[in-house]
Amino acid sequence: MGFWYFLILLIGILFLIVGALKKDVSRSVKIVVLLFIFGILFIIVSLFMFLPGSDEFISELLKLSEA
């Protein structure tokens, strides 16, 4: 599962880079803003998922472990 978290981190960084490079395009400002938002969101989620105990937090949040 760590591979997928790392992949999300890289996609987030890629979104930030693409958003930063296209900041001078005036007609696609909405796309640039969305790239920044999704990039930051992906980075935060992936870094959270790398923390120890995050799987238990997510399973409790989604009620996956009903014993």
C-alpha positions, -999 to 999 in steps of 0.1 A, spaced: 0 0 0 29 24 5 34 24 -32 0 39 -38 6 66 -11 39 75 -27 22 76 -61 -5 100 -47 24 121 -33 41 123 -67 8 132 -85 2 160 -60 37 174 -65 32 171 -103 -1 190 -101 17 218 -81 45 220 -107 21 221 -136 -1 247 -119 29 268 -112 42 267 -147 8 277 -162 1 306 -140 5 331 -168 -24 317 -188 -54 340 -182 -82 320 -198 -76 288 -178 -73 303 -144 -99 278 -130 -78 248 -142 -47 263 -125 -65 268 -92 -79 233 -93 -44 219 -100 -31 237 -69 -60 226 -48 -57 190 -59 -19 190 -56 -20 202 -21 -48 178 -12 -29 148 -26 3 157 -8 -15 161 25 -34 129 21 -4 109 11 18 122 39 -10 114 64 -13 79 51 25 74 56 20 80 93 19 50 116 -16 41 127 -33 59 98 -48 26 86 -66 21 119 -79 57 119 -93 53 83 -109 19 92 -125 34 123 -136 64 102 -152 42 76 -164 16 102 -146 -12 85 -137 -32 116 -171 -40 132 -163 -67 157 
